[in-house]
Structure formats: structure tokens, C-alpha cells
Amino acid sequence: MFRLRRAFCKDEIDIKIGAGSGKANVVVVYFNHEQLVDVKKGENSGKRISYWHSVRDIQTIGMWDGKPTDFVLPASVLNEGENGGCAVLLQKMKDSETPGAILGATTVMADNTAN
């Protein structure tokens, strides 16, 4: 079993993955906390709808091979959206094209809180 941890410092997001078995991708999913959308067409035309945690980008930042490893991201990546955050996923691959099981996950919010 491994441990996936994150720390939010002034200008960095530190991601630490402990020892375990297997291999997996380290994937960061950036999202907006809340996004208000004015609907122009369809049955909700004229309404303003609130979408929560809408994904704005997904990036594979590296690989985990079962050994303890660290990744550092600039905290500024959280400021690219409005009041957002990111989820860090440790995800196996079924094959070279198909994502598999998520082995672990954690989140970091732009407002400096983490879940």
C-alpha cells in the first residue's frame, strides 16, 4: 500500500507518493469551484445554471513506479481558473491508450484548503 499526500505552500504544491507495488500515471485534473452559465438555448433557455467542479484541464505530470517520489507544481496553476482547485490522481493504465483504476486521490483548493 502506498500513501498519496499533498502540501500547499506559498508558491508550490508538493505532491508526495509513498512506496507501493505496481506502476501508475500521476494525473492532475484542474477544475473551477463554481461556474455560472447563462443558458441561451434549449429547455433551460434564459436561466442561469451553476456548475460545480467543472473540469478545465487534465495533465499527466509523471509516472509512479512503486518507489517513493515527489512532484512540485507552481501554486499559480490554481489561479488559472476562477476560484478553483485540482485533484491529483494516481491512475493505472489498462493498456497504452485506456485509463484504468484510480489507486489514490487528493485535492487542493485555490483558497488554500485541502480535502
C-alpha positions in Angstrom: 0.0 0.0 0.0 1.2 3.5 -0.8 0.4 6.9 0.6 -0.5 9.9 -1.6 0.0 13.3 0.2 0.0 16.9 -0.9 1.0 20.2 0.8 0.1 23.7 -0.3 2.9 26.2 0.4 3.1 29.8 -0.5 4.1 29.3 -4.1 4.2 25.5 -4.5 2.0 22.4 -4.4 4.1 19.5 -3.2 2.9 16.0 -4.1 4.4 13.1 -2.3 3.7 9.5 -3.2 5.0 6.7 -1.0 6.2 3.2 -1.7 3.9 0.6 -3.1 3.7 -2.0 -5.8 2.9 -1.5 -9.5 3.1 1.4 -11.9 0.7 4.3 -12.5 0.3 7.7 -14.0 0.2 10.8 -11.9 -2.6 12.9 -13.3 -3.7 16.4 -12.3 -7.3 17.4 -13.0 -7.8 21.2 -12.8 -11.3 22.4 -12.1 -13.3 25.5 -11.3 -15.1 25.6 -8.0 -18.3 27.0 -9.3 -19.1 28.3 -12.8 -22.3 30.2 -13.6 -23.5 29.8 -17.1 -26.3 31.7 -18.9 -28.2 29.2 -21.0 -29.0 30.5 -24.4 -30.9 27.6 -26.0 -33.0 24.5 -25.1 -35.4 23.9 -22.2 -33.3 25.9 -19.8 -33.0 28.9 -22.1 -32.9 32.2 -20.2 -31.8 30.5 -17.0 -28.5 30.9 -15.1 -27.2 27.5 -14.0 -24.5 26.8 -11.5 -22.0 24.0 -12.4 -19.7 22.8 -9.6 -16.2 21.4 -10.1 -16.3 21.7 -13.9 -13.0 20.4 -15.4 -10.9 22.9 -17.3 -7.8 20.8 -18.0 -6.2 17.4 -17.4 -2.4 16.7 -17.4 -0.3 13.7 -16.8 2.6 15.1 -14.9 4.7 11.9 -14.5 4.9 8.2 -13.6 5.0 6.3 -10.4 6.9 3.0 -10.4 6.2 1.9 -6.8 9.1 3.8 -5.3 8.6 6.9 -3.2 8.6 10.0 -5.4 7.8 13.7 -5.2 6.4 16.2 -7.7 6.2 20.0 -7.4 3.8 22.2 -9.2 3.7 26.0 -9.1 0.8 27.2 -7.0 -0.1 29.7 -9.8 -1.7 26.8 -11.7 -4.6 27.1 -9.3 -5.1 30.7 -10.3 -5.7 30.0 -14.0 -9.4 29.3 -13.3 -11.9 31.1 -11.1 -11.8 30.0 -7.5 -10.8 26.5 -8.5 -8.5 23.7 -7.4 -7.1 20.5 -8.6 -7.4 16.8 -8.0 -4.2 14.7 -8.0 -4.9 11.1 -9.2 -2.7 8.0 -9.1 -4.2 6.1 -12.0 -3.2 2.7 -13.6 -3.5 2.2 -17.3 -5.3 -0.8 -18.8 -3.2 -0.5 -21.9 -1.2 2.3 -23.6 -4.5 4.1 -24.6 -7.0 3.2 -21.9 -7.1 4.6 -18.3 -7.7 2.1 -15.6 -8.4 2.1 -11.9 -7.6 5.1 -9.7 -5.4 3.9 -6.9 -5.5 7.1 -4.8 -6.5 10.8 -5.0 -6.4 14.0 -3.1 -7.5 17.6 -3.8 -6.0 21.1 -3.3 -8.3 24.2 -3.4 -7.1 27.6 -4.5 -8.4 29.1 -1.3 -5.6 27.1 0.5 -7.8 24.3 1.9 -7.4 20.7 1.1 -9.8 17.7 1.3 
